[in-house]
Amino acid sequence: MSLLSVTLNQIGMEWGFWTLHPQTVFIIFNSLTIDFGYNPSAGLIFTYFIYCKKWKRWKVYLGFILFLNGAEMLALYFSKVVYNPPWNVFYTFLAYVIGLIILDFYFHFLKKSFRSLINNHNIQ
């Protein structure tokens, strides 16, 4: 998911949908903490609650959507991120929902692939 986070953040900043503060000379450095810290950590904890702790999927989705969008609203309030037209909070909400769904499907199919690999090769 880090690769997806890096790619989408860089595209969004390059196309001018949003600006992160503080700014650096190289755009790629503006989102390093988000791309390699915040987003992957949130994705890891999201999958942990669904697949390891076996929490109800809808509760995990609801909690993470509220948390991620709440953090985004705080970043907007403190001017750490500035949206440029046509981007808005609703598009961010959709981006997080779609990202969590993709992460959930990806992990589901990855887990399924490992199970079939183990079963096919009689690995104990």
Accessible surface in RSA format (square Angstrom, percent):
REM  Atomic radii and reference values for relative SASA: ProtOr
REM  Chains: A
REM  Algorithm: Lee & Richards
REM  Probe-radius: 1.40
REM  Slices: 20
REM RES _ NUM      All-atoms   Total-Side   Main-Chain    Non-polar    All polar
REM                ABS   REL    ABS   REL    ABS   REL    ABS   REL    ABS   REL
RES MET A   1    85.56  44.3  42.57  28.2  42.99 102.4  36.56  31.1  49.00  64.9
RES SER A   2    33.37  28.2  30.83  41.1   2.54   5.9  19.61  41.8  13.76  19.3
RES LEU A   3   142.79  79.5 137.16  98.1   5.63  14.2 140.04  98.4   2.75   7.4
RES LEU A   4    60.29  33.6  55.86  40.0   4.43  11.1  58.75  41.3   1.54   4.1
RES SER A   5    14.29  12.1   5.20   6.9   9.09  20.9  13.61  29.0   0.68   1.0
RES VAL A   6    23.44  15.4  23.44  21.2   0.00   0.0  23.44  20.4   0.00   0.0
RES THR A   7    57.80  41.1  52.70  53.4   5.10  12.2  45.29  60.8  12.51  18.9
RES LEU A   8    97.06  54.1  94.92  67.9   2.14   5.4  94.97  66.7   2.09   5.6
RES ASN A   9    20.64  14.2  20.18  19.5   0.45   1.1   0.85   2.1  19.78  19.1
RES GLN A  10    32.06  17.9  30.96  22.6   1.10   2.6  25.16  53.6   6.90   5.2
RES ILE A  11    65.19  37.1  63.33  47.2   1.86   4.5  65.19  46.9   0.00   0.0
RES GLY A  12     2.09   2.6   0.00   N/A   2.09   2.6   1.96   5.4   0.13   0.3
RES MET A  13    17.28   9.0   5.57   3.7  11.72  27.9   4.39   3.7  12.89  17.1
RES GLU A  14   119.46  68.6  97.68  73.9  21.78  51.8  36.41  70.4  83.06  67.8
RES TRP A  15   173.90  69.8 141.98  68.7  31.92  74.9 123.78  66.0  50.12  81.3
RES GLY A  16    30.75  37.9   0.00   N/A  30.75  37.9  25.27  69.4   5.48  12.3
RES PHE A  17    50.55  25.3  50.55  31.3   0.00   0.0  50.55  30.6   0.00   0.0
RES TRP A  18    33.71  13.5  31.86  15.4   1.85   4.3  29.60  15.8   4.11   6.7
RES THR A  19    40.54  28.8  38.64  39.2   1.91   4.5  23.96  32.2  16.59  25.1
RES LEU A  20    13.93   7.8  13.83   9.9   0.11   0.3  13.83   9.7   0.11   0.3
RES HIS A  21    72.75  39.8  63.29  44.0   9.46  24.2  44.58  45.9  28.17  32.8
RES PRO A  22   105.52  76.9  96.29  87.8   9.23  33.5 101.42  83.7   4.10  25.5
RES GLN A  23    90.14  50.4  62.36  45.6  27.78  66.1  39.40  83.9  50.74  38.5
RES THR A  24    66.10  47.0  47.16  47.8  18.94  45.1  56.71  76.2   9.39  14.2
RES VAL A  25   139.24  91.6 107.97  97.7  31.27  75.4 115.71 100.5  23.53  63.8
RES PHE A  26   128.28  64.2 125.01  77.4   3.27   8.5 128.28  77.8   0.00   0.0
RES ILE A  27    67.79  38.6  62.73  46.7   5.06  12.2  62.73  45.2   5.06  13.7
RES ILE A  28    86.68  49.3  84.39  62.9   2.29   5.5  84.39  60.8   2.29   6.2
RES PHE A  29   107.47  53.8  94.58  58.6  12.89  33.5  94.58  57.3  12.89  36.9
RES ASN A  30    19.97  13.8   1.60   1.5  18.37  44.2   2.35   5.7  17.62  17.0
RES SER A  31     0.00   0.0   0.00   0.0   0.00   0.0   0.00   0.0   0.00   0.0
RES LEU A  32    68.74  38.3  66.99  47.9   1.75   4.4  67.12  47.1   1.62   4.4
RES THR A  33   111.21  79.1 102.00 103.4   9.21  21.9  88.03 118.2  23.18  35.0
RES ILE A  34    52.05  29.6  52.05  38.8   0.00   0.0  52.05  37.5   0.00   0.0
RES ASP A  35     0.91   0.6   0.91   0.9   0.00   0.0   0.00   0.0   0.91   0.9
RES PHE A  36   123.08  61.6  95.87  59.4  27.22  70.8  96.92  58.8  26.16  74.9
RES GLY A  37    27.33  33.7   0.00   N/A  27.33  33.7  27.05  74.2   0.28   0.6
RES TYR A  38    72.62  33.9  62.37  35.5  10.25  26.7  68.92  51.8   3.70   4.6
RES ASN A  39    37.02  25.5  30.10  29.1   6.92  16.7  13.42  32.3  23.61  22.8
RES PRO A  40    33.45  24.4  26.05  23.7   7.41  26.9  28.65  23.7   4.80  29.9
RES SER A  41    55.04  46.5  51.96  69.3   3.08   7.1  26.49  56.4  28.55  40.0
RES ALA A  42    10.46   9.6   6.38   9.8   4.09   9.3   9.96  14.0   0.50   1.3
RES GLY A  43     8.28  10.2   0.00   N/A   8.28  10.2   7.38  20.3   0.90   2.0
RES LEU A  44   128.00  71.3 122.31  87.5   5.69  14.3 126.51  88.8   1.49   4.0
RES ILE A  45    80.27  45.7  79.91  59.5   0.36   0.9  80.27  57.8   0.00   0.0
RES PHE A  46     0.00   0.0   0.00   0.0   0.00   0.0   0.00   0.0   0.00   0.0
RES THR A  47    10.48   7.5   9.85  10.0   0.63   1.5   2.60   3.5   7.88  11.9
RES TYR A  48   101.26  47.3  97.74  55.6   3.52   9.2  70.06  52.7  31.20  38.5
RES PHE A  49    46.04  23.0  46.04  28.5   0.00   0.0  46.04  27.9   0.00   0.0
RES ILE A  50    10.44   5.9   3.69   2.8   6.74  16.2   3.69   2.7   6.74  18.3
RES TYR A  51    23.09  10.8  16.34   9.3   6.75  17.6  16.88  12.7   6.22   7.7
RES CYS A  52    84.00  63.5  56.06  62.5  27.94  65.7  15.82  40.1  68.18  73.5
RES LYS A  53   104.34  50.9  83.09  51.0  21.25  50.6  31.42  28.3  72.92  77.7
RES LYS A  54   144.04  70.3 117.84  72.3  26.20  62.4  98.04  88.2  45.99  49.0
RES TRP A  55   127.44  51.1 115.42  55.9  12.01  28.2 106.04  56.5  21.39  34.7
RES LYS A  56   125.22  61.1 115.22  70.7  10.00  23.8  70.51  63.5  54.71  58.3
RES ARG A  57   106.21  44.6 100.33  51.1   5.88  14.0  46.53  63.6  59.69  36.2
RES TRP A  58   152.66  61.3 144.92  70.1   7.74  18.2 137.79  73.5  14.87  24.1
RES LYS A  59   105.79  51.6  96.80  59.4   8.99  21.4  50.62  45.6  55.17  58.8
RES VAL A  60     4.77   3.1   0.27   0.2   4.50  10.8   4.77   4.1   0.00   0.0
RES TYR A  61    35.56  16.6  35.56  20.2   0.00   0.0  30.72  23.1   4.84   6.0
RES LEU A  62    91.31  50.9  89.01  63.7   2.31   5.8  90.92  63.9   0.40   1.1
RES GLY A  63    36.07  44.5   0.00   N/A  36.07  44.5  31.24  85.7   4.83  10.8
RES PHE A  64    23.58  11.8  23.49  14.5   0.09   0.2  23.58  14.3   0.00   0.0
RES ILE A  65    25.12  14.3  25.12  18.7   0.00   0.0  25.12  18.1   0.00   0.0
RES LEU A  66   115.45  64.3 106.91  76.5   8.54  21.5 108.11  75.9   7.35  19.8
RES PHE A  67   118.23  59.1 107.96  66.9  10.27  26.7 116.79  70.8   1.44   4.1
RES LEU A  68     6.37   3.5   6.32   4.5   0.06   0.1   6.32   4.4   0.06   0.2
RES ASN A  69    18.83  13.0  18.53  17.9   0.30   0.7  18.00  43.3   0.82   0.8
RES GLY A  70    32.21  39.7   0.00   N/A  32.21  39.7  29.42  80.7   2.80   6.3
RES ALA A  71    29.97  27.6  20.05  30.9   9.91  22.5  23.61  33.2   6.36  16.8
RES GLU A  72    28.70  16.5  26.13  19.8   2.57   6.1   2.88   5.6  25.82  21.1
RES MET A  73    94.15  48.8  90.76  60.1   3.39   8.1  90.21  76.7   3.94   5.2
RES LEU A  74   108.28  60.3 107.65  77.0   0.63   1.6 108.19  76.0   0.09   0.2
RES ALA A  75    28.03  25.8  23.20  35.8   4.82  11.0  27.46  38.7   0.57   1.5
RES LEU A  76    44.11  24.6  30.19  21.6  13.92  35.0  30.49  21.4  13.62  36.7
RES TYR A  77   170.81  79.7 142.73  81.2  28.07  73.1 103.98  78.1  66.83  82.4
RES PHE A  78   127.59  63.8 109.49  67.8  18.10  47.1 114.30  69.3  13.29  38.0
RES SER A  79    66.11  55.9  61.28  81.8   4.82  11.1  28.14  59.9  37.96  53.2
RES LYS A  80   112.15  54.7 110.26  67.7   1.88   4.5  64.06  57.7  48.09  51.2
RES VAL A  81     7.74   5.1   6.60   6.0   1.14   2.7   6.60   5.7   1.14   3.1
RES VAL A  82    60.68  39.9  58.94  53.4   1.74   4.2  60.68  52.7   0.00   0.0
RES TYR A  83    37.55  17.5  17.54  10.0  20.01  52.1  17.61  13.2  19.94  24.6
RES ASN A  84    44.74  30.9  44.33  42.8   0.41   1.0  12.83  30.9  31.91  30.8
RES PRO A  85   127.44  92.9 106.01  96.6  21.43  77.9 109.87  90.7  17.57 109.2
RES PRO A  86    89.68  65.4  76.27  69.5  13.41  48.7  84.54  69.8   5.14  31.9
RES TRP A  87    53.11  21.3  43.99  21.3   9.12  21.4  42.49  22.7  10.62  17.2
RES ASN A  88    65.17  44.9  63.55  61.4   1.62   3.9  30.01  72.2  35.16  34.0
RES VAL A  89    55.76  36.7  54.92  49.7   0.84   2.0  54.92  47.7   0.84   2.3
RES PHE A  90   118.60  59.3 112.41  69.6   6.19  16.1 115.98  70.3   2.62   7.5
RES TYR A  91    89.94  42.0  87.45  49.8   2.48   6.5  42.39  31.9  47.55  58.6
RES THR A  92     9.05   6.4   8.87   9.0   0.18   0.4   7.93  10.7   1.12   1.7
RES PHE A  93    76.11  38.1  76.11  47.1   0.00   0.0  76.11  46.1   0.00   0.0
RES LEU A  94    64.56  36.0  64.56  46.2   0.00   0.0  64.56  45.3   0.00   0.0
RES ALA A  95    49.88  45.9  34.45  53.2  15.43  35.1  41.23  58.1   8.65  22.9
RES TYR A  96    42.16  19.7  40.27  22.9   1.89   4.9  28.79  21.6  13.37  16.5
RES VAL A  97    29.94  19.7  29.94  27.1   0.00   0.0  29.94  26.0   0.00   0.0
RES ILE A  98    94.91  54.0  94.62  70.5   0.28   0.7  94.91  68.3   0.00   0.0
RES GLY A  99    17.53  21.6   0.00   N/A  17.53  21.6  17.10  46.9   0.43   1.0
RES LEU A 100    10.33   5.8   9.80   7.0   0.53   1.3   9.80   6.9   0.53   1.4
RES ILE A 101    68.43  38.9  68.43  51.0   0.00   0.0  68.43  49.3   0.00   0.0
RES ILE A 102    82.31  46.8  79.09  58.9   3.21   7.7  81.28  58.5   1.03   2.8
RES LEU A 103    15.23   8.5  15.23  10.9   0.00   0.0  15.23  10.7   0.00   0.0
RES ASP A 104    11.41   8.0  11.33  11.3   0.08   0.2   3.69   8.7   7.73   7.7
RES PHE A 105   113.23  56.7 112.17  69.5   1.07   2.8 113.12  68.6   0.11   0.3
RES TYR A 106   132.66  61.9 125.47  71.4   7.18  18.7  92.93  69.8  39.72  49.0
RES PHE A 107    63.89  32.0  63.89  39.6   0.00   0.0  63.89  38.7   0.00   0.0
RES HIS A 108    79.18  43.3  78.37  54.5   0.81   2.1  49.38  50.9  29.80  34.7
RES PHE A 109   108.17  54.1 106.84  66.2   1.33   3.5 107.42  65.1   0.75   2.1
RES LEU A 110    67.33  37.5  63.41  45.4   3.92   9.9  66.56  46.7   0.76   2.1
RES LYS A 111    55.12  26.9  49.58  30.4   5.54  13.2  41.34  37.2  13.78  14.7
RES LYS A 112   122.84  59.9 120.67  74.0   2.16   5.2  75.35  67.8  47.48  50.6
RES SER A 113    65.80  55.6  57.54  76.8   8.26  19.0  33.26  70.8  32.54  45.6
RES PHE A 114   108.94  54.5 108.77  67.4   0.18   0.5 108.92  66.0   0.02   0.1
RES ARG A 115   136.43  57.3 134.68  68.7   1.75   4.2  51.69  70.6  84.75  51.4
RES SER A 116    56.59  47.8  52.81  70.5   3.79   8.7  36.69  78.1  19.91  27.9
RES LEU A 117    82.78  46.1  80.78  57.8   2.00   5.0  82.78  58.1   0.00   0.0
RES ILE A 118    77.46  44.1  77.00  57.4   0.46   1.1  77.00  55.4   0.46   1.3
RES ASN A 119   107.08  73.8  88.59  85.6  18.49  44.5  26.72  64.3  80.36  77.7
RES ASN A 120   113.04  78.0  83.44  80.6  29.60  71.3  20.83  50.1  92.21  89.1
RES HIS A 121   114.88  62.8  92.36  64.2  22.52  57.6  59.47  61.3  55.42  64.5
RES ASN A 122   120.13  82.8 102.06  98.6  18.07  43.5  25.30  60.9  94.83  91.7
RES ILE A 123    96.66  55.0  86.78  64.6   9.88  23.8  91.24  65.7   5.41  14.7
RES GLN A 124   204.59 114.4 136.64  99.9  67.95 161.8  86.69 184.5 117.90  89.4
END  Absolute sums over single chains surface
CHAIN  1 A     8614.5       7544.4       1070.2       6458.0       2156.6
END  Absolute sums over all chains
TOTAL          8614.5       7544.4       1070.2       6458.0       2156.6
